[in-house]
Amino acid sequence: MVCTGTACYIKGANNLLAHLKNHHDLSDGDTTNDGKVSLLTARCVGACSLAPVVVVDNKILGEVNSEKLDEVIKRCRDAV
């Protein structure tokens, strides 16, 4: 889940969403063909000081950039 609240948006959530669309063919509500990664957005997850924030398996990850996001997606897709 990508937070799109004000702080996250200002610090690059829109860039993360564009990266997911352009490099992973994921838009809000989509799931990868292997069923391992789904993308949702949230208005705010309450971790503004860590912006931009994504939530993966109920864990908040802060100060995320596209490289960090790629690592997270790779780990999710490699998981059994």
Order of alpha helices (4+ residues) and beta strands (2+ residues): beta-alpha-alpha-beta-beta-beta-alpha
